[in-house]
Amino acid sequence: MKNANILDACCGGKMFYFNKDDDRVLFQDIRQLETTLCDGRKFEIKPDIQADFTNMPYPDESFSMVVLDPPHLTTKSDGWQKIKYGALDKDWRDMLAKGFTECFRVLKKGGFLIFKWNETNIKVSEILKLTTEKPVFGHISGKRANTHWICFVKEN
């Protein structure tokens, strides 16, 4: 395992990284796949560690930063969006609550959790109810202004 200080708990295709092989980041995802998208582009999910973000194999307080960009779609289709982003199941509230708990467990005191959420199906206000932690700041971006980047800090 890499000696990384940052964990990406649901790395997927590592789409927002400048360097998809950055040694500072331990890339984790429950999925692993290589495919070709409908437009002919190669797409792969190639984590360093294959693990579930709701039950991670790391000791408490292992990382200074955790990035959490979990699946956000509730659709049952098997299209390109599900391939790229994954999908939530009917127990999504429980899954995301457990994911937040795990991410804060592996985060060092004083560390940062960077949370990314797209409101395609579920409002961010509903998601923030799933953790007792309070965000410090956030920013809305994207073509339709429905992607939220939110920063939390784990209290000392």
C-alpha distance (Angstrom), angle and dihedral (degrees) to the residues before:
residue distance angle dihedral
M1 . . .
K2 3.81 . .
N3 3.78 119.8 .
A4 3.81 91.0 -122.9
N5 3.79 126.2 157.8
I6 3.82 94.2 -158.2
L7 3.80 126.0 64.6
D8 3.78 123.5 -159.9
A9 3.80 99.7 -162.0
C10 3.85 96.6 -168.2
C11 3.80 104.1 22.4
G12 3.80 98.4 165.2
G13 3.80 108.9 170.2
K14 3.84 92.3 -15.5
M15 3.80 87.2 -121.7
F16 3.80 99.5 164.4
Y17 3.81 96.6 47.2
F18 3.78 122.8 106.7
N19 3.82 88.3 -153.0
K20 3.81 114.9 30.3
D21 3.83 89.2 -164.9
D22 3.83 97.7 47.5
D23 3.83 108.0 158.4
R24 3.80 90.9 -149.0
V25 3.81 90.3 66.6
L26 3.79 128.7 68.1
F27 3.80 103.5 -150.2
Q28 3.80 114.3 -148.8
D29 3.79 131.7 177.6
I30 3.79 135.9 154.9
R31 3.80 89.2 -132.7
Q32 3.78 133.0 65.1
L33 3.81 121.4 -174.6
E34 3.78 147.9 138.6
T35 3.79 119.5 -151.8
T36 3.77 144.6 144.8
L37 3.79 117.3 -110.6
C38 3.81 123.1 -134.5
D39 3.82 90.7 -96.0
G40 3.82 92.0 55.2
R41 3.81 97.4 -103.6
K42 3.81 118.6 137.4
F43 3.80 112.7 -118.6
E44 3.77 126.5 -172.2
I45 3.76 139.5 176.5
K46 3.77 104.9 -156.1
P47 3.81 111.3 163.2
D48 3.80 125.0 -176.7
I49 3.81 87.3 -132.9
Q50 3.78 125.7 27.2
A51 3.81 104.9 -145.3
D52 3.80 142.8 129.9
F53 3.80 115.4 -101.3
T54 3.82 89.6 -140.9
N55 3.83 91.9 61.5
M56 3.80 112.0 25.2
P57 3.83 125.7 -175.0
Y58 3.83 97.2 -133.0
P59 3.80 131.1 105.4
D60 3.80 119.7 -108.0
E61 3.82 115.1 -78.8
S62 3.82 96.0 13.1
F63 3.84 100.5 141.8
S64 3.81 137.3 50.0
M65 3.81 90.7 -152.0
V66 3.78 133.3 24.4
V67 3.80 122.8 -168.1
L68 3.79 114.8 -154.9
D69 3.79 117.9 -170.4
P70 3.82 101.7 154.4
P71 3.79 126.8 179.7
H72 3.80 110.1 -73.0
L73 3.81 104.8 -178.0
T74 3.80 122.4 98.8
T75 3.79 94.0 -171.8
K76 3.78 120.0 118.3
S77 3.80 95.5 -147.3
D78 3.78 121.6 120.1
G79 3.81 93.8 -141.9
W80 3.78 130.7 128.2
Q81 3.83 93.1 -79.6
K82 3.80 91.5 59.9
I83 3.81 89.7 46.8
K84 3.82 92.3 51.7
Y85 3.79 100.9 36.3
G86 3.80 107.8 20.9
A87 3.80 121.6 -133.3
L88 3.77 138.5 -102.5
D89 3.77 121.3 -121.5
K90 3.81 128.0 -141.0
D91 3.84 90.8 -83.4
W92 3.82 92.6 57.0
R93 3.82 94.3 132.9
D94 3.80 92.0 56.9
M95 3.81 92.0 42.7
L96 3.81 94.3 51.4
A97 3.83 93.3 43.0
K98 3.82 89.5 53.6
G99 3.81 89.4 46.0
F100 3.80 92.7 54.2
T101 3.82 90.5 47.3
E102 3.82 91.6 51.2
C103 3.81 93.7 46.1
F104 3.80 91.8 52.2
R105 3.82 90.2 45.1
V106 3.81 93.2 57.7
L107 3.82 92.8 40.8
K108 3.82 117.6 97.8
K109 3.79 119.1 -122.5
G110 3.79 107.4 -88.1
G111 3.82 89.6 22.8
F112 3.79 127.0 130.1
L113 3.79 131.0 -117.4
I114 3.79 112.6 -158.6
F115 3.79 108.7 -160.2
K116 3.81 124.1 -167.4
W117 3.79 121.8 -167.3
N118 3.78 133.2 172.4
E119 3.81 116.6 -153.3
T120 3.82 96.1 -147.2
N121 3.82 91.1 123.9
I122 3.82 108.4 -1.4
K123 3.82 129.0 41.1
V124 3.80 116.5 -120.5
S125 3.82 89.0 -125.8
E126 3.83 87.9 66.2
I127 3.80 91.6 49.7
L128 3.81 95.0 49.5
K129 3.83 88.4 57.9
L130 3.81 87.3 67.2
T131 3.82 94.3 71.6
T132 3.79 132.3 50.2
E133 3.81 89.6 -147.3
K134 3.79 115.9 102.3
P135 3.82 121.9 -135.4
V136 3.79 120.9 -122.8
F137 3.80 98.1 -152.0
G138 3.78 142.4 -24.3
H139 3.76 144.5 -167.8
I140 3.80 133.6 -148.5
S141 3.80 118.8 -139.1
G142 3.79 142.5 153.3
K143 3.78 136.1 88.1
R144 3.80 92.1 -69.5
A145 3.83 95.4 30.5
N146 3.78 91.1 -116.1
T147 3.81 101.3 118.4
H148 3.80 114.0 94.4
W149 3.80 125.5 -161.1
I150 3.82 110.1 -164.3
C151 3.80 129.7 -177.1
F152 3.80 123.9 -150.9
V153 3.80 127.0 -179.7
K154 3.82 122.6 -152.5
E155 3.77 108.2 -126.4
N156 3.81 119.6 -121.7
